[in-house]
Every structure is written in C-alpha cells, then in structure tokens.
Amino acid sequence: MRCIVVSSKWLVFPSLVISLIGTMALMARHLGANTARLRSRSANVGLENSYGIALASLSLQVSGVVVNVPTRSEGVAKGPDGRYYVVVPDNPVPGNGKIKAISGDPFAGTAMVSDVATGLNSPLGMVFVGNDMFVVDWNMVWKINTSGEKSVFLAPSAFPGGNPALGIPGGALSLNGIDADANGNLYMADSTRSVIWKATQQGVVSIFLNNGPVSPLTGPNNVLVDTSGQISGKAGSLLVTDSTNANLVAIAPDASAAPVIATGLGRPDGMTFDAQGNFYISDVGGGRVFRMRPDKSIEVILTGLTSPSDIWVDKQKRWLIVPSISSPRFRFYELQ
C-alpha cells in the first residue's frame, strides 16, 4: 500500500514501515506548510475469529490523500460515470442530507466535489443497481440517478407495521447499511430494530432476518453480499457488521443460519473486497481498518483514523476509499 502523509496518524503494515513519499498541493491546502512526522510502533490487537487465527504484532503508521467533502460523510460508491458518490448525513436537521460526487484524481490534486442531490434527511448508506443509486434515509429509501433526480423508492409505510395515516411510523426505525444481490434485491440493516430488511425491485419489503433465536444481531450496522462465499463459506450469504458486540455475522442465503464468523472488531462498520479477494472491515469506534486475506489471516492495515465508516475499494484503480462519519476528511489510499 502506497500512501501520502496528511496528518499525524498511523498506517498499519505487517513488516514494512512506509516512508514519506512527498508533499502535494492538495495536502498543502489542508495542512498548510507543515507536514506530519512519520513514526512507527508495534501493537497487539485482541482480534479473534472462527478460523482460530490471532493477530500478530504489527508496525503502524498512517498516511493518505485527503479530499475535503467538506462535511462528515458515511458511505461511498463508484457510479457508472466513474465518479465517487458520497452520502452526507446532516442529522438532526431534516432536509439537510445530501449526495455529493467526487471527480478527478485525488493523487494528482485534481479532485473536485459537487452536489448531486439535496433534500435528504439522514442518509447513511447507498448501493448502485444499474445506473441508479438506492440510498437508505432513516426509515425510507430513495432512488437517485447520477443527474440528481430522486424519487421515493420505499416510503416508511412500505415497511411492515407502518401506517402514516394513523400516525404509526414505518416498521424501519434506523436504516443504516444497504447492499444488493445479483438480482437487484436490496438488503438493509436496521440498527434500532436489530433486523435485516429485504426489498425487491418491485418494492416488495419483507424481514430477511428478524431478531429471533437464529439471529445473534444486537446492533447491525452494515451489510455486504458475499457473492462467491469466500468469507462466509457459502455463495450468496449476507455479511453483517454488528457494532454493538464487535462481531462479523454471515447470514445464510435462506436466512436459516447466522453464525458469528469473527469477533473483537471494535465497532465494525463498512466492508469491501478488492480484486485479489482481500476483505476489508472498518472499525468506526477504534479508528482502524482490518484486512482478511484469502487464507483467512487477519491484520490491521490502518489505525489512528477518525471514525472510518463505510469504506469502499475501486477494484480497477486499486484505491481504498475511507469516509469519516465525524470528520470532513475523505481519504484515498493506493493498494499495492
């Protein structure tokens, strides 16, 4: 992983201390004339998983190219036009949530940020299905195209239990992460109700996994379809980060089982795969990013970050993209 220092944080790497590569105009704009000093240290992270692999001591440093959003951000995804679309919540102010887009090359200092859609409430996650993005916004889901035209895809009343006419809120209480399978079915984590919702492209909503005896979930944060079954062991399983109990859960395709497959992840949030089959998880509470390799070994590759949220990998460019739910700094890293 090649990165550029932008603040006095740390980058984790197993046996290699990354040296300072240089200073760019983009960094200078955010940091002024001063650049952060590089240091290194070692740490034992108490991470355990169902594969019986412990995390070894690692050398830690931090770096990254920063794009100013310029407010806190939660989710990110690459659109069909090559831009990076960013979810910008602004709760508790209804109507202030936004979708922004980042274009250009952050490593060349040419990144530009623009508004795409406004008037959202508290959007937290997004996924592209074809040319449209589906954005979870508290207790509803928007459908937005890359021109910013938006429509309500799932109103609060679409979720079981809702009846706005009678003053009864929708069955969804706090939608957070969202992902889609190959058929376009949407899966959404409800952090408050501790359930996983499923919606078809026809707008039919059901509870995919409730908070009954099969479910170990107490605070599901994000979801990711494990298309190949590489992490879960079964193709089409749904991976879920549970921020309340520091777990990674794999829900079977038919929701008949939901085993915990990794623990000790702090407050896990975003998940993503790279083209080599490496799996990444962010720890929003501990400021870390974990990487699980195809051989199931786990390591920390970034630490000292500020609330890393719904991370994402551009598989073509090999960029790890790290938004922050509590900082306007939006970081890009080059994977090696």
RODO-2510 file (C-alpha; in nm, 4 decimals, decimal comma):
residues 336
     n   res          X          Y          Z
     1     m     0,0000     0,0000     0,0000
     2     r     0,1485     0,3361    -0,1019
     3     c     0,0163     0,6380     0,0760
     4     i     0,0963     1,0023     0,1396
     5     v     0,1011     1,1576     0,4852
     6     v    -0,1698     1,4110     0,5614
     7     s    -0,1945     1,4023     0,9384
     8     s    -0,0206     1,2594     1,2419
     9     k    -0,1927     0,9215     1,2261
    10     w    -0,0636     0,5694     1,1663
    11     l    -0,0665     0,3182     0,8819
    12     v    -0,0571    -0,0486     0,9786
    13     f     0,1586    -0,2815     0,7743
    14     p     0,2936    -0,6199     0,8841
    15     s     0,6659    -0,5893     0,8261
    16     l     0,7207    -0,2730     0,6328
    17     v     0,7498     0,0853     0,7522
    18     i     0,6272     0,3088     0,4732
    19     s     0,8428     0,6153     0,4129
    20     l     0,7187     0,9632     0,3379
    21     i     0,6714     0,9872    -0,0378
    22     g     0,6235     1,3586    -0,0822
    23     t     0,4035     1,6579    -0,0391
    24     m     0,1322     1,7517    -0,2852
    25     a    -0,0542     2,0738    -0,3464
    26     l    -0,3747     1,9090    -0,2308
    27     m    -0,2205     1,8230     0,1052
    28     a    -0,0773     2,1677     0,1467
    29     r    -0,4209     2,3167     0,1047
    30     h    -0,5451     2,1119     0,4019
    31     l    -0,2366     2,1090     0,6193
    32     g    -0,0583     2,4334     0,5330
    33     a     0,3173     2,4298     0,5047
    34     n     0,3681     2,1723     0,7786
    35     t     0,3725     1,8004     0,7109
    36     a     0,3267     1,5363     0,9758
    37     r     0,6208     1,3402     1,1062
    38     l     0,6291     0,9677     1,0454
    39     r     0,6686     0,7384     1,3418
    40     s     0,6249     0,3674     1,3966
    41     r     0,5280     0,1470     1,6844
    42     s     0,4010    -0,2038     1,7499
    43     a     0,0717    -0,3204     1,8918
    44     n    -0,1085    -0,6386     1,9750
    45     v    -0,4732    -0,6142     1,8743
    46     g    -0,7070    -0,8527     2,0545
    47     l    -0,8745    -0,9924     1,7463
    48     e    -1,0068    -1,3446     1,7337
    49     n    -1,2053    -1,5207     1,4645
    50     s    -1,3740    -1,8503     1,3901
    51     y    -1,0690    -1,9667     1,1969
    52     g    -0,8559    -1,9677     1,5124
    53     i    -0,6115    -1,7061     1,3827
    54     a    -0,4665    -1,4488     1,6199
    55     l    -0,3360    -1,1117     1,5124
    56     a     0,0387    -1,0648     1,5473
    57     s     0,2304    -0,7514     1,6399
    58     l     0,2436    -0,5076     1,3511
    59     s     0,4371    -0,1943     1,2632
    60     l     0,1970     0,1003     1,2455
    61     q     0,1987     0,4260     1,0519
    62     v    -0,0664     0,6411     0,8886
    63     s    -0,0987     0,8440     0,5706
    64     g    -0,3432     0,9237     0,2958
    65     v    -0,4541     1,1722     0,0358
    66     v    -0,7381     1,3881     0,1635
    67     v    -1,0348     1,5325    -0,0227
    68     n    -1,2431     1,7814     0,1753
    69     v    -1,6108     1,6835     0,1325
    70     p    -1,6430     1,9414     0,3267
    71     t    -1,8598     1,7810     0,5953
    72     r    -1,8735     1,4420     0,7563
    73     s    -1,9589     1,1515     0,5282
    74     e    -2,0827     0,7980     0,5740
    75     g    -2,0963     0,5893     0,2563
    76     v    -1,9325     0,5907    -0,0854
    77     a    -1,9741     0,4032    -0,4121
    78     k    -1,8442     0,4434    -0,7653
    79     g    -2,1093     0,5286    -1,0191
    80     p    -2,1392     0,4189    -1,3829
    81     d    -1,9922     0,7548    -1,4874
    82     g    -1,6699     0,6945    -1,2917
    83     r    -1,7420     0,9483    -1,0181
    84     y    -1,7405     0,8589    -0,6495
    85     y    -2,0766     0,9266    -0,4884
    86     v    -2,0743     1,0176    -0,1212
    87     v    -2,3536     1,0001     0,1358
    88     v    -2,3529     1,3120     0,3522
    89     p    -2,5872     1,2917     0,6542
    90     d    -2,6713     1,6094     0,8392
    91     n    -2,8946     1,4849     1,1148
    92     p    -3,0616     1,6045     1,3264
    93     v    -3,1585     1,8679     1,0674
    94     p    -3,4281     1,7216     0,8358
    95     g    -3,3774     1,8087     0,4731
    96     n    -3,0065     1,8861     0,5012
    97     g    -2,8787     1,5444     0,3931
    98     k    -2,7028     1,5314     0,0580
    99     i    -2,5396     1,3159    -0,2041
   100     k    -2,2121     1,4576    -0,3320
   101     a    -1,9800     1,3393    -0,6085
   102     i    -1,6023     1,3398    -0,6247
   103     s    -1,4458     1,3570    -0,9705
   104     g    -1,0861     1,3841    -1,0862
   105     d    -0,7742     1,2209    -0,9461
   106     p    -0,7051     1,2892    -0,5767
   107     f    -0,3461     1,1666    -0,6122
   108     a    -0,2835     1,4252    -0,8839
   109     g    -0,4506     1,7011    -0,6835
   110     t    -0,7374     1,7384    -0,9328
   111     a    -1,0260     1,6080    -0,7196
   112     m    -1,3437     1,8164    -0,7289
   113     v    -1,6529     1,7847    -0,5101
   114     s    -2,0011     1,8763    -0,6297
   115     d    -2,3589     1,8396    -0,5063
   116     v    -2,5716     1,5770    -0,6805
   117     a    -2,8889     1,5567    -0,4716
   118     t    -3,0177     1,7558    -0,1763
   119     g    -3,3224     1,7472     0,0483
   120     l    -3,2474     1,4150     0,2172
   121     n    -3,2809     1,3727     0,5924
   122     s    -3,0252     1,1383     0,7472
   123     p    -2,8875     0,9204     0,4652
   124     l    -2,6295     0,6648     0,5754
   125     g    -2,5770     0,4060     0,3019
   126     m    -2,6025     0,3612    -0,0726
   127     v    -2,5658     0,0982    -0,3412
   128     f    -2,5796     0,1193    -0,7190
   129     v    -2,8087    -0,1116    -0,9131
   130     g    -2,7520    -0,0392    -1,2793
   131     n    -2,7441     0,3375    -1,3304
   132     d    -2,9401     0,4211    -1,0171
   133     m    -2,8318     0,4526    -0,6574
   134     f    -3,0530     0,3379    -0,3735
   135     v    -2,9996     0,5392    -0,0567
   136     v    -3,1285     0,4485     0,2895
   137     d    -3,2542     0,7540     0,4758
   138     w    -3,3623     0,6761     0,8314
   139     n    -3,6914     0,4915     0,7675
   140     m    -3,7193     0,5146     0,3880
   141     v    -3,5221     0,4530     0,0678
   142     w    -3,4545     0,6950    -0,2186
   143     k    -3,3857     0,6081    -0,5810
   144     i    -3,1496     0,8649    -0,7332
   145     n    -2,9823     0,8817    -1,0732
   146     t    -2,6434     1,0354    -1,1439
   147     s    -2,8100     1,3614    -1,2531
   148     g    -2,9554     1,4014    -0,9063
   149     e    -3,3159     1,3261    -0,9961
   150     k    -3,4658     1,1487    -0,6969
   151     s    -3,7854     0,9680    -0,6126
   152     v    -3,9090     0,7753    -0,3110
   153     f    -3,8477     0,4064    -0,3766
   154     l    -3,9652     0,2806    -0,0375
   155     a    -4,1769     0,5081     0,1788
   156     p    -4,1959     0,4460     0,5554
   157     s    -4,5328     0,2805     0,5012
   158     a    -4,3707     0,0223     0,2684
   159     f    -4,2086    -0,1446     0,5679
   160     p    -4,4325    -0,3822     0,7638
   161     g    -4,6038    -0,2171     1,0571
   162     g    -4,6205     0,1331     0,9166
   163     n    -4,9377     0,3389     0,8713
   164     p    -4,8630     0,7144     0,8483
   165     a    -5,2351     0,7919     0,8166
   166     l    -5,2832     0,6624     1,1696
   167     g    -4,9665     0,8203     1,2996
   168     i    -4,7880     0,4852     1,3171
   169     p    -4,4275     0,5090     1,1943
   170     g    -4,2901     0,2678     0,9417
   171     g    -4,1522    -0,0628     1,0529
   172     a    -3,7988     0,0541     0,9750
   173     l    -3,6584     0,2577     1,2632
   174     s    -3,2953     0,3271     1,1743
   175     l    -3,1775     0,2074     0,8334
   176     n    -2,8011     0,2089     0,8094
   177     g    -2,6142    -0,0090     0,5571
   178     i    -2,7508    -0,1340     0,2252
   179     d    -2,6340    -0,3733    -0,0457
   180     a    -2,7847    -0,5566    -0,3437
   181     d    -2,7545    -0,9073    -0,4818
   182     a    -2,7171    -1,0063    -0,8471
   183     n    -3,0938    -0,9859    -0,8977
   184     g    -3,1170    -0,6333    -0,7622
   185     n    -3,2759    -0,7323    -0,4317
   186     l    -3,1867    -0,4829    -0,1610
   187     y    -3,0733    -0,5794     0,1890
   188     m    -3,0804    -0,3178     0,4637
   189     a    -2,9573    -0,3197     0,8230
   190     d    -3,1899    -0,1645     1,0790
   191     s    -2,9676    -0,0749     1,3727
   192     t    -3,2503     0,0039     1,6134
   193     r    -3,4799    -0,2899     1,5444
   194     s    -3,1828    -0,5278     1,5031
   195     v    -3,3304    -0,6807     1,1896
   196     i    -3,2283    -0,7112     0,8256
   197     w    -3,4838    -0,5976     0,5684
   198     k    -3,5116    -0,7246     0,2103
   199     a    -3,6795    -0,5421    -0,0784
   200     t    -3,7310    -0,6481    -0,4381
   201     q    -3,7010    -0,4096    -0,7318
   202     q    -4,0817    -0,4149    -0,7401
   203     g    -4,0871    -0,2603    -0,3933
   204     v    -4,1996    -0,5670    -0,2001
   205     v    -4,0488    -0,5470     0,1501
   206     s    -4,0019    -0,8283     0,3992
   207     i    -3,7902    -0,9049     0,7035
   208     f    -3,4987    -1,1176     0,5861
   209     l    -3,3677    -1,1882     0,9361
   210     n    -3,5615    -1,0930     1,2466
   211     n    -3,4288    -1,0629     1,5996
   212     g    -3,5426    -1,4129     1,6934
   213     p    -3,3407    -1,7110     1,8174
   214     v    -3,1422    -1,7587     1,4933
   215     s    -3,0075    -1,4046     1,4981
   216     p    -2,7057    -1,3009     1,7083
   217     l    -2,7507    -0,9374     1,5995
   218     t    -2,7919    -0,6616     1,8557
   219     g    -2,6833    -0,3579     1,6534
   220     p    -2,6408    -0,4396     1,2832
   221     n    -2,4556    -0,1623     1,1068
   222     n    -2,3708    -0,2611     0,7521
   223     v    -2,4377    -0,5393     0,5032
   224     l    -2,2441    -0,6869     0,2110
   225     v    -2,3390    -0,9748    -0,0174
   226     d    -2,0623    -1,2375    -0,0216
   227     t    -2,1209    -1,3315    -0,3839
   228     s    -1,8522    -1,6008    -0,4038
   229     g    -1,8841    -1,7221    -0,0458
   230     q    -1,5162    -1,6582     0,0128
   231     i    -1,5593    -1,5198     0,3645
   232     s    -1,8837    -1,6848     0,4696
   233     g    -1,8184    -2,0249     0,3141
   234     k    -2,1433    -2,0195     0,1145
   235     a    -2,2027    -1,8183    -0,2025
   236     g    -2,4723    -1,5545    -0,1719
   237     s    -2,4519    -1,5219     0,2054
   238     l    -2,5036    -1,1807     0,3585
   239     l    -2,2217    -1,0428     0,5735
   240     v    -2,3287    -0,8124     0,8559
   241     t    -2,1175    -0,5979     1,0853
   242     d    -2,2632    -0,5709     1,4358
   243     s    -2,1286    -0,2584     1,6019
   244     t    -2,2813    -0,3359     1,9398
   245     n    -2,0991    -0,6635     2,0035
   246     a    -1,7939    -0,6253     1,7735
   247     n    -1,8938    -0,9202     1,5548
   248     l    -1,8985    -1,0138     1,1883
   249     v    -2,2017    -1,2309     1,1083
   250     a    -2,2719    -1,4389     0,7961
   251     i    -2,6412    -1,4899     0,7211
   252     a    -2,7151    -1,7909     0,5007
   253     p    -2,8855    -1,7171     0,1655
   254     d    -3,2117    -1,8573     0,3002
   255     a    -3,1617    -1,6909     0,6422
   256     s    -3,1718    -2,0313     0,8115
   257     a    -2,8492    -1,9662     0,9996
   258     a    -2,6495    -1,6620     1,1064
   259     p    -2,3206    -1,7691     1,2641
   260     v    -2,0673    -1,5258     1,4051
   261     i    -1,7515    -1,5700     1,1976
   262     a    -1,5247    -1,3053     1,3541
   263     t    -1,5164    -1,1194     1,6849
   264     g    -1,3107    -0,8493     1,8523
   265     l    -1,3589    -0,5990     1,5695
   266     g    -1,4264    -0,2957     1,7887
   267     r    -1,7253    -0,1171     1,6355
   268     p    -1,7219    -0,2679     1,2868
   269     d    -1,8920    -0,0710     1,0128
   270     g    -1,8049    -0,0794     0,6405
   271     m    -1,6970    -0,3831     0,4384
   272     t    -1,5484    -0,4238     0,0926
   273     f    -1,3494    -0,6627    -0,1274
   274     d    -1,0579    -0,5876    -0,3563
   275     a    -0,9868    -0,7616    -0,6877
   276     q    -0,7430    -1,0035    -0,5220
   277     g    -1,0066    -1,1357    -0,2850
   278     n    -0,8883    -0,9469     0,0230
   279     f    -1,1708    -0,8439     0,2552
   280     y    -1,1655    -0,5146     0,4479
   281     i    -1,3629    -0,4026     0,7552
   282     s    -1,3576    -0,0602     0,9191
   283     d    -1,3713    -0,0079     1,2949
   284     v    -1,5586     0,3213     1,3272
   285     g    -1,5027     0,3413     1,7023
   286     g    -1,1379     0,2397     1,7121
   287     g    -1,0176     0,4223     1,4011
   288     r    -0,8899     0,1049     1,2341
   289     v    -0,9248    -0,0882     0,9102
   290     f    -0,8819    -0,4667     0,9156
   291     r    -0,7882    -0,6836     0,6199
   292     m    -0,8707    -1,0525     0,5937
   293     r    -0,6672    -1,2272     0,3264
   294     p    -0,7964    -1,5200     0,1190
   295     d    -0,6096    -1,7577     0,3531
   296     k    -0,8288    -1,6178     0,6376
   297     s    -0,5410    -1,4443     0,8155
   298     i    -0,6416    -1,1076     0,9619
   299     e    -0,4300    -0,7964     1,0037
   300     v    -0,4785    -0,4296     1,0799
   301     i    -0,3668    -0,2150     0,7864
   302     l    -0,4764     0,1280     0,9115
   303     t    -0,5132     0,2747     1,2566
   304     g    -0,5380     0,6203     1,4129
   305     l    -0,8154     0,7219     1,1744
   306     t    -1,1077     0,9435     1,2684
   307     s    -1,4298     0,7392     1,2672
   308     p    -1,3778     0,5441     0,9419
   309     s    -1,7218     0,4475     0,8187
   310     d    -1,8458     0,2726     0,5041
   311     i    -1,5173     0,2010     0,3231
   312     w    -1,5016     0,1018    -0,0425
   313     v    -1,2398    -0,0306    -0,2888
   314     d    -1,2127     0,0778    -0,6518
   315     k    -1,1021    -0,2588    -0,7874
   316     q    -0,9829    -0,1186    -1,1183
   317     k    -0,7644     0,1575    -0,9730
   318     r    -0,6825    -0,0340    -0,6526
   319     w    -0,7826     0,2549    -0,4307
   320     l    -0,9114     0,2052    -0,0777
   321     i    -1,1533     0,4890    -0,0039
   322     v    -1,2249     0,5820     0,3580
   323     p    -1,5004     0,8292     0,4512
   324     s    -1,5395     0,9573     0,8066
   325     i    -1,8676     0,9919     0,9924
   326     s    -1,7235     1,2633     1,2201
   327     s    -1,4702     1,4444     1,0000
   328     p    -1,4792     1,6259     0,6636
   329     r    -1,1601     1,4473     0,5615
   330     f    -1,2229     1,1857     0,2957
   331     r    -0,9157     0,9655     0,2453
   332     f    -0,7862     0,7739    -0,0553
   333     y    -0,5155     0,5039    -0,0295
   334     e    -0,3369     0,3177    -0,3066
   335     l    -0,3237    -0,0573    -0,2504
   336     q    -0,0100    -0,2430    -0,3540
***
